[in-house]
Amino acid sequence: MSRLILTGVAADICVLFTAADAHMREYDLWVPQDAIAGVSPERTAWAVDIMRETLSAEVASTDMLALADWIARA
């Protein structure tokens, strides 16, 4: 299984589109909510919802999910 952690800015464009591409290629995704940013809280929340609900991404913040725990889930 291939796994990716996505972080960055433009959550509703760059991060979301990268997550969609990765999902189509069957990557397991973690997009930590506290490691992405957007132009507004509403647009960021919208993107996070899509990544969680449609792309099956884990979106727990880094203080709620440790890297080692996420890797261990594989």
N, CA, C and O atoms as CSV, one atom per row, in Angstrom:
chain,resi,resn,atom,element,x,y,z
A,1,MET,N,N,0.844,-1.173,0.000
A,1,MET,CA,C,0.000,0.000,0.000
A,1,MET,C,C,0.893,1.242,0.000
A,1,MET,O,O,1.875,1.313,0.739
A,2,SER,N,N,0.546,2.201,-0.822
A,2,SER,CA,C,1.283,3.463,-0.868
A,2,SER,C,C,0.534,4.512,-0.073
A,2,SER,O,O,-0.690,4.613,-0.150
A,3,ARG,N,N,1.285,5.293,0.692
A,3,ARG,CA,C,0.667,6.279,1.581
A,3,ARG,C,C,1.313,7.634,1.376
A,3,ARG,O,O,2.515,7.734,1.130
A,4,LEU,N,N,0.496,8.685,1.482
A,4,LEU,CA,C,0.971,10.055,1.347
A,4,LEU,C,C,0.430,10.918,2.466
A,4,LEU,O,O,-0.694,10.733,2.932
A,5,ILE,N,N,1.254,11.868,2.890
A,5,ILE,CA,C,0.818,12.916,3.798
A,5,ILE,C,C,0.883,14.205,2.997
A,5,ILE,O,O,1.939,14.570,2.479
A,6,LEU,N,N,-0.246,14.894,2.896
A,6,LEU,CA,C,-0.300,16.134,2.121
A,6,LEU,C,C,-0.425,17.330,3.044
A,6,LEU,O,O,-1.271,17.357,3.939
A,7,THR,N,N,0.423,18.317,2.818
A,7,THR,CA,C,0.359,19.576,3.550
A,7,THR,C,C,0.530,20.703,2.535
A,7,THR,O,O,0.922,20.457,1.394
A,8,GLY,N,N,0.244,21.915,2.937
A,8,GLY,CA,C,0.498,23.031,2.036
A,8,GLY,C,C,-0.529,24.134,2.145
A,8,GLY,O,O,-1.393,24.141,3.022
A,9,VAL,N,N,-0.401,25.064,1.223
A,9,VAL,CA,C,-1.305,26.210,1.155
A,9,VAL,C,C,-2.264,26.021,-0.017
A,9,VAL,O,O,-2.081,25.132,-0.848
A,10,ALA,N,N,-3.255,26.845,-0.067
A,10,ALA,CA,C,-4.322,26.747,-1.075
A,10,ALA,C,C,-5.033,25.402,-0.928
A,10,ALA,O,O,-5.101,24.609,-1.867
A,11,ALA,N,N,-5.555,25.170,0.263
A,11,ALA,CA,C,-6.223,23.906,0.582
A,11,ALA,C,C,-7.323,23.572,-0.405
A,11,ALA,O,O,-7.525,22.404,-0.738
A,12,ASP,N,N,-8.037,24.587,-0.876
A,12,ASP,CA,C,-9.171,24.346,-1.767
A,12,ASP,C,C,-8.776,24.229,-3.232
A,12,ASP,O,O,-9.636,24.042,-4.093
A,13,ILE,N,N,-7.486,24.337,-3.523
A,13,ILE,CA,C,-7.026,24.178,-4.899
A,13,ILE,C,C,-5.880,23.165,-4.928
A,13,ILE,O,O,-6.080,22.007,-5.294
A,14,CYS,N,N,-4.701,23.596,-4.548
A,14,CYS,CA,C,-3.506,22.747,-4.670
A,14,CYS,C,C,-3.603,21.467,-3.850
A,14,CYS,O,O,-3.388,20.374,-4.375
A,15,VAL,N,N,-3.920,21.594,-2.584
A,15,VAL,CA,C,-3.973,20.408,-1.726
A,15,VAL,C,C,-5.123,19.502,-2.154
A,15,VAL,O,O,-4.954,18.286,-2.236
A,16,LEU,N,N,-6.281,20.077,-2.423
A,16,LEU,CA,C,-7.441,19.289,-2.832
A,16,LEU,C,C,-7.194,18.553,-4.143
A,16,LEU,O,O,-7.517,17.370,-4.252
A,17,PHE,N,N,-6.635,19.222,-5.129
A,17,PHE,CA,C,-6.401,18.584,-6.426
A,17,PHE,C,C,-5.326,17.502,-6.323
A,17,PHE,O,O,-5.418,16.465,-6.980
A,18,THR,N,N,-4.320,17.744,-5.509
A,18,THR,CA,C,-3.291,16.721,-5.294
A,18,THR,C,C,-3.897,15.511,-4.592
A,18,THR,O,O,-3.582,14.368,-4.925
A,19,ALA,N,N,-4.763,15.766,-3.623
A,19,ALA,CA,C,-5.441,14.669,-2.929
A,19,ALA,C,C,-6.309,13.871,-3.895
A,19,ALA,O,O,-6.341,12.643,-3.831
A,20,ALA,N,N,-7.009,14.559,-4.786
A,20,ALA,CA,C,-7.849,13.871,-5.767
A,20,ALA,C,C,-6.995,13.000,-6.692
A,20,ALA,O,O,-7.344,11.850,-6.961
A,21,ASP,N,N,-5.891,13.541,-7.172
A,21,ASP,CA,C,-4.987,12.760,-8.029
A,21,ASP,C,C,-4.461,11.534,-7.294
A,21,ASP,O,O,-4.421,10.438,-7.854
A,22,ALA,N,N,-4.060,11.720,-6.046
A,22,ALA,CA,C,-3.528,10.608,-5.259
A,22,ALA,C,C,-4.609,9.564,-5.000
A,22,ALA,O,O,-4.342,8.364,-5.062
A,23,HIS,N,N,-5.819,10.011,-4.713
A,23,HIS,CA,C,-6.936,9.088,-4.468
A,23,HIS,C,C,-7.213,8.232,-5.707
A,23,HIS,O,O,-7.439,7.027,-5.596
A,24,MET,N,N,-7.194,8.856,-6.878
A,24,MET,CA,C,-7.428,8.117,-8.129
A,24,MET,C,C,-6.348,7.070,-8.370
A,24,MET,O,O,-6.576,6.074,-9.056
A,25,ARG,N,N,-5.167,7.306,-7.795
A,25,ARG,CA,C,-4.067,6.355,-7.936
A,25,ARG,C,C,-3.980,5.408,-6.738
A,25,ARG,O,O,-2.998,4.686,-6.564
A,26,GLU,N,N,-5.031,5.430,-5.921
A,26,GLU,CA,C,-5.208,4.516,-4.792
A,26,GLU,C,C,-4.192,4.688,-3.672
A,26,GLU,O,O,-3.821,3.714,-3.016
A,27,TYR,N,N,-3.743,5.905,-3.449
A,27,TYR,CA,C,-2.900,6.196,-2.291
A,27,TYR,C,C,-3.776,6.341,-1.052
A,27,TYR,O,O,-4.904,6.826,-1.135
A,28,ASP,N,N,-3.261,5.925,0.077
A,28,ASP,CA,C,-3.877,6.160,1.373
A,28,ASP,C,C,-3.406,7.543,1.811
A,28,ASP,O,O,-2.205,7.812,1.815
A,29,LEU,N,N,-4.335,8.423,2.180
A,29,LEU,CA,C,-3.997,9.834,2.422
A,29,LEU,C,C,-4.211,10.272,3.859
A,29,LEU,O,O,-5.163,9.867,4.527
A,30,TRP,N,N,-3.305,11.102,4.306
A,30,TRP,CA,C,-3.490,11.857,5.545
A,30,TRP,C,C,-3.248,13.318,5.197
A,30,TRP,O,O,-2.180,13.683,4.706
A,31,VAL,N,N,-4.254,14.151,5.457
A,31,VAL,CA,C,-4.159,15.599,5.251
A,31,VAL,C,C,-4.399,16.246,6.616
A,31,VAL,O,O,-5.543,16.545,6.960
A,32,PRO,N,N,-3.341,16.465,7.396
A,32,PRO,CA,C,-3.524,17.037,8.732
A,32,PRO,C,C,-4.146,18.436,8.648
A,32,PRO,O,O,-3.602,19.327,7.996
A,33,GLN,N,N,-5.275,18.614,9.307
A,33,GLN,CA,C,-5.987,19.899,9.264
A,33,GLN,C,C,-5.129,21.072,9.711
A,33,GLN,O,O,-5.308,22.189,9.225
A,34,ASP,N,N,-4.217,20.839,10.614
A,34,ASP,CA,C,-3.390,21.935,11.125
A,34,ASP,C,C,-2.123,22.143,10.292
A,34,ASP,O,O,-1.259,22.934,10.671
A,35,ALA,N,N,-2.006,21.445,9.167
A,35,ALA,CA,C,-0.829,21.586,8.312
A,35,ALA,C,C,-1.204,22.042,6.902
A,35,ALA,O,O,-0.417,21.916,5.964
A,36,ILE,N,N,-2.438,22.581,6.769
A,36,ILE,CA,C,-2.878,23.156,5.505
A,36,ILE,C,C,-3.461,24.538,5.775
A,36,ILE,O,O,-3.875,24.842,6.894
A,37,ALA,N,N,-3.488,25.362,4.745
A,37,ALA,CA,C,-4.036,26.712,4.879
A,37,ALA,C,C,-4.801,27.056,3.612
A,37,ALA,O,O,-4.590,26.456,2.558
A,38,GLY,N,N,-5.681,28.020,3.730
A,38,GLY,CA,C,-6.453,28.470,2.583
A,38,GLY,C,C,-6.743,29.949,2.682
A,38,GLY,O,O,-6.361,30.611,3.648
A,39,VAL,N,N,-7.426,30.462,1.668
A,39,VAL,CA,C,-7.720,31.895,1.647
A,39,VAL,C,C,-8.758,32.285,2.689
A,39,VAL,O,O,-8.822,33.443,3.104
A,40,SER,N,N,-9.571,31.321,3.113
A,40,SER,CA,C,-10.558,31.601,4.154
A,40,SER,C,C,-10.839,30.318,4.925
A,40,SER,O,O,-10.670,29.219,4.397
A,41,PRO,N,N,-11.264,30.461,6.164
A,41,PRO,CA,C,-11.594,29.267,6.950
A,41,PRO,C,C,-12.720,28.454,6.313
A,41,PRO,O,O,-12.727,27.226,6.404
A,42,GLU,N,N,-13.666,29.132,5.670
A,42,GLU,CA,C,-14.789,28.436,5.048
A,42,GLU,C,C,-14.337,27.585,3.860
A,42,GLU,O,O,-14.773,26.442,3.714
A,43,ARG,N,N,-13.474,28.130,3.019
A,43,ARG,CA,C,-12.975,27.388,1.853
A,43,ARG,C,C,-12.093,26.218,2.300
A,43,ARG,O,O,-12.142,25.138,1.711
A,44,THR,N,N,-11.296,26.436,3.333
A,44,THR,CA,C,-10.454,25.361,3.851
A,44,THR,C,C,-11.317,24.242,4.414
A,44,THR,O,O,-11.055,23.068,4.155
A,45,ALA,N,N,-12.344,24.594,5.182
A,45,ALA,CA,C,-13.250,23.589,5.744
A,45,ALA,C,C,-13.971,22.821,4.641
A,45,ALA,O,O,-14.151,21.607,4.741
A,46,TRP,N,N,-14.380,23.524,3.595
A,46,TRP,CA,C,-15.033,22.891,2.446
A,46,TRP,C,C,-14.111,21.842,1.816
A,46,TRP,O,O,-14.534,20.723,1.530
A,47,ALA,N,N,-12.845,22.219,1.605
A,47,ALA,CA,C,-11.868,21.301,1.009
A,47,ALA,C,C,-11.613,20.105,1.922
A,47,ALA,O,O,-11.535,18.969,1.454
A,48,VAL,N,N,-11.485,20.356,3.209
A,48,VAL,CA,C,-11.263,19.270,4.170
A,48,VAL,C,C,-12.437,18.295,4.143
A,48,VAL,O,O,-12.233,17.081,4.171
A,49,ASP,N,N,-13.652,18.808,4.089
A,49,ASP,CA,C,-14.832,17.941,4.026
A,49,ASP,C,C,-14.794,17.042,2.792
A,49,ASP,O,O,-15.081,15.848,2.882
A,50,ILE,N,N,-14.442,17.611,1.646
A,50,ILE,CA,C,-14.360,16.810,0.418
A,50,ILE,C,C,-13.279,15.744,0.548
A,50,ILE,O,O,-13.486,14.590,0.173
A,51,MET,N,N,-12.133,16.137,1.078
A,51,MET,CA,C,-11.041,15.162,1.210
A,51,MET,C,C,-11.419,14.032,2.155
A,51,MET,O,O,-11.080,12.874,1.909
A,52,ARG,N,N,-12.117,14.360,3.231
A,52,ARG,CA,C,-12.526,13.336,4.197
A,52,ARG,C,C,-13.644,12.462,3.628
A,52,ARG,O,O,-13.542,11.236,3.654
A,53,GLU,N,N,-14.696,13.074,3.122
A,53,GLU,CA,C,-15.898,12.340,2.726
A,53,GLU,C,C,-15.781,11.666,1.361
A,53,GLU,O,O,-16.235,10.534,1.192
A,54,THR,N,N,-15.189,12.336,0.401
A,54,THR,CA,C,-15.150,11.820,-0.967
A,54,THR,C,C,-13.856,11.090,-1.292
A,54,THR,O,O,-13.859,10.096,-2.019
A,55,LEU,N,N,-12.751,11.587,-0.749
A,55,LEU,CA,C,-11.447,11.013,-1.079
A,55,LEU,C,C,-10.916,10.079,-0.004
A,55,LEU,O,O,-9.799,9.574,-0.114
A,56,SER,N,N,-11.708,9.846,1.033
A,56,SER,CA,C,-11.357,8.921,2.125
A,56,SER,C,C,-10.047,9.275,2.825
A,56,SER,O,O,-9.334,8.392,3.301
A,57,ALA,N,N,-9.736,10.556,2.884
A,57,ALA,CA,C,-8.499,10.993,3.539
A,57,ALA,C,C,-8.688,11.071,5.046
A,57,ALA,O,O,-9.753,11.458,5.526
A,58,GLU,N,N,-7.662,10.705,5.783
A,58,GLU,CA,C,-7.598,10.975,7.218
A,58,GLU,C,C,-7.312,12.464,7.350
A,58,GLU,O,O,-6.396,12.966,6.698
A,59,VAL,N,N,-8.062,13.179,8.169
A,59,VAL,CA,C,-7.853,14.622,8.298
A,59,VAL,C,C,-7.594,15.052,9.744
A,59,VAL,O,O,-7.695,16.236,10.065
A,60,ALA,N,N,-7.268,14.116,10.598
A,60,ALA,CA,C,-6.968,14.443,11.990
A,60,ALA,C,C,-5.755,15.372,12.072
A,60,ALA,O,O,-4.802,15.234,11.305
A,61,SER,N,N,-5.804,16.302,12.998
A,61,SER,CA,C,-4.667,17.213,13.189
A,61,SER,C,C,-3.479,16.460,13.780
A,61,SER,O,O,-3.626,15.359,14.311
A,62,THR,N,N,-2.319,17.061,13.681
A,62,THR,CA,C,-1.097,16.398,14.136
A,62,THR,C,C,-1.056,16.182,15.642
A,62,THR,O,O,-0.318,15.320,16.118
A,63,ASP,N,N,-1.832,16.945,16.397
A,63,ASP,CA,C,-1.868,16.700,17.842
A,63,ASP,C,C,-2.850,15.584,18.216
A,63,ASP,O,O,-2.878,15.131,19.360
A,64,MET,N,N,-3.655,15.147,17.241
A,64,MET,CA,C,-4.609,14.066,17.480
A,64,MET,C,C,-4.141,12.729,16.907
A,64,MET,O,O,-4.642,11.674,17.297
A,65,LEU,N,N,-3.182,12.771,15.983
A,65,LEU,CA,C,-2.703,11.558,15.341
A,65,LEU,C,C,-1.201,11.679,15.117
A,65,LEU,O,O,-0.739,12.585,14.424
A,66,ALA,N,N,-0.460,10.779,15.697
A,66,ALA,CA,C,0.993,10.774,15.526
A,66,ALA,C,C,1.352,10.048,14.239
A,66,ALA,O,O,0.645,9.138,13.807
A,67,LEU,N,N,2.447,10.455,13.639
A,67,LEU,CA,C,2.911,9.822,12.408
A,67,LEU,C,C,3.068,8.319,12.592
A,67,LEU,O,O,2.633,7.540,11.744
A,68,ALA,N,N,3.675,7.918,13.674
A,68,ALA,CA,C,3.893,6.487,13.924
A,68,ALA,C,C,2.567,5.726,13.998
A,68,ALA,O,O,2.474,4.594,13.524
A,69,ASP,N,N,1.546,6.343,14.591
A,69,ASP,CA,C,0.236,5.700,14.686
A,69,ASP,C,C,-0.397,5.562,13.311
A,69,ASP,O,O,-0.985,4.526,13.001
A,70,TRP,N,N,-0.283,6.605,12.473
A,70,TRP,CA,C,-0.857,6.550,11.137
A,70,TRP,C,C,-0.162,5.479,10.300
A,70,TRP,O,O,-0.815,4.734,9.570
A,71,ILE,N,N,1.143,5.406,10.407
A,71,ILE,CA,C,1.895,4.386,9.671
A,71,ILE,C,C,1.511,2.987,10.144
A,71,ILE,O,O,1.393,2.060,9.342
A,72,ALA,N,N,1.321,2.846,11.432
A,72,ALA,CA,C,0.975,1.539,11.989
A,72,ALA,C,C,-0.386,1.036,11.511
A,72,ALA,O,O,-0.640,-0.168,11.540
A,73,ARG,N,N,-1.254,1.931,11.077
A,73,ARG,CA,C,-2.569,1.542,10.589
A,73,ARG,C,C,-2.534,0.821,9.239
A,73,ARG,O,O,-3.516,0.197,8.837
A,74,ALA,N,N,-1.418,0.908,8.557
A,74,ALA,CA,C,-1.326,0.348,7.186
A,74,ALA,C,C,-1.517,-1.135,7.154
A,74,ALA,O,O,-1.468,-1.741,6.084
